Amino acid sequence: MHANSEARSVGAVAELTGVSVRTLHHYDHIGLVVPTVRTAAGYRGYTDADIERLHLVLVYRSVGLALDEIRSLIEGDADVLAHLRRQHSLLCDQAERLQQTIKAVEELMSAHHRGIQLAAEEQVEIFGSAVYDEHADEVRERWGGTDEWRQSQERAARLTKQDWVEMKAENDALLDALAEGKRAGFVPGSPQANALAARHRANISRFYDCSDDMHVCLAQMYLADERFTRYYDDIEPGLAQFVHDIIVQSIAG
């Protein structure tokens, strides 16, 4: 196939790939995917090779690598074929894990049809076991003696399988709404931003009573702990800071 040698604008690349202009600008700003051509009018343009690099980044992102890790990989090895081989291996590993998840969900469906309530451990296996395993001991050590911890354990034990499904859907919808609010330029302290902060608190309150102080504490943790920062910023660059700001301002106001 003959490559198109004409450089594309950031808007054209966004339309072609489905990656937002904001994300493309972010990748450009951090030096991850930088358009290499400057047009006669002075605009930055993406070549076919630039777009190929973007697709390498997107595949690495799809298998859960952080942007810093991706930059190290790409800058450490300029051989595109080597990247494709590495990504093929990562995707095969991911496909195997996905098959295991599919099997777990099928077991949940079967239990649902038979009217069986799955134990909490079985629910965790399906909904976020990797995150649970990685952080459970740390969370227990930090919060194990608090009222919030006891509440979360009691409430989690009472949740039905349908509750878990609905909570996952609501959490996904909340993340989308927070990202959309940031992209729309919601100002912290505004009615729209306060509504998002209230929705965030309601989501937390499924597990324990979230006071003003606790809500601010969580907001601060989103910036102080890189794992939480990455959790939000992987959805939308700068989202952790936005979530922090709308929570703090909703309480300060």
Protein Blocks (a to p, Z undefined) as FASTA:
>chain_A
ZZdfbdcdfklmmmmnopafklmmmmmmnomaccfbdcfkopacddfklmmmmmmmmmmm
mnopafklmmmmmmmomcfklmmmmmmmmmmmmmmmmmmmmmmmmmmmmmmmnopacdfk
lmmmmnoplmmmmmmmmmmmmmmmpmklmmmmmmmmmpcfklmmmmmmmmmmmmmmmmmm
mmnopaehiaklmmmmmmmmmmmmmmoccdfklmmmmmmmmmmpmklmmmmmmmoghklm
mmmmmmmmmmmZZ
